[in-house]
């Protein structure tokens, strides 16, 4: 099949590359010429393990075409995926759909024979209706079907999540469009997952409902962690004890410093915005947003407490700053507000992250990127394990820090409190 991915950001590029690896010819279109030129030179603009190798293999086999030529890509394709960004509007909860509607208007001027238009970007419920309205003339001539096919890709695991999804959700009432999407996904659904056809709004709702639920699950275990700290219970035992119940499930029950990333924060807010528009009170999701925002402050106060409020000139090391491992993404990473606070408290902050130096942190005073873990930890007063990169999981802190008294704040509970006690290291976990 001939496909066109409009937008070569995280969703468009990963999906386009994976679709090409299934044997399809995929045009990846972007208006950013620099990005397209880099892609044509084999330079990948995003950090996604495994992507480069698959991209190069399919580019070489001429199944992947990177172009700024919107008209040519659309005219040569059967299915057009809209994969442009839908960021949260400034000082609002609503998703900015400008880029989505710009594409719809461009499609209106380009399409002259039947095409399936698919929104893969996360778009608020009823967006498909609005796109269809823009394409009304084409719709009346039966030249387009507008479909919702949300992605469930996790950063750092996107290739695996694409090839082995738990489910493929396709929202359309058009038999023709449904059959085409089903045959497109056949190589994937044959393996392990379910293909699920619902209404277009149903598919849009499933995406938000899923992300908001995962955010709820994480906030739930994070708040329980606070109670565990007060009652001397280990939250990891609670996660295990709860998660063994299949109705609950063990995944997304790891207590941490607050969820971050480009999705959970954006999607929970957009869902509230939609609910407000339809005069429905989603009180649980509202409280999840509040709880997660409050958590960042809570853990920052805990840092201050560990330092006995003596922060001046203290050397604080962050091991990992990204919102999760195996990505370079800093969007809504809880390390940013924590570092801002500690910088104002005159701490000397160092960090090491396997994905490299971060421009988001270079603006904060007294923050320095270190090229190695040992440089970052040397003579540190407090080591904060913020992101659970594998490379942090077997460190000998006594050897690294070379200082008698220092503390560890393990925000991802990757170390054992008992072992730390044996090594006479002051150790703090989350919910333990
Ligand atoms: C998420 C959804 O998982 C994915 O299905 C959707 O398509 C996009 O949004 P992503 O944002 O890449 O994926 O990361 P995810 O792995 O879900 O983690 C999100 C945040 O939750 C991270 O900050 C992570 O550290 C945190 N998290 C995750 C926890 O704190 N505890 C957990 O148990 C799991």
Boltz pocket constraint, residues with backbone or C-beta under 6 A from the ligand:
constraints:
  - pocket:
      binder: B
      contacts: [[A, 151], [A, 152], [A, 153], [A, 154], [A, 155], [A, 156], [A, 211], [A, 214], [A, 218], [A, 251], [A, 252], [A, 253], [A, 254], [A, 255], [A, 256], [A, 257], [A, 258], [A, 259], [A, 260], [A, 261], [A, 262], [A, 263], [A, 264], [A, 323], [A, 324]]
      max_distance: 6.0
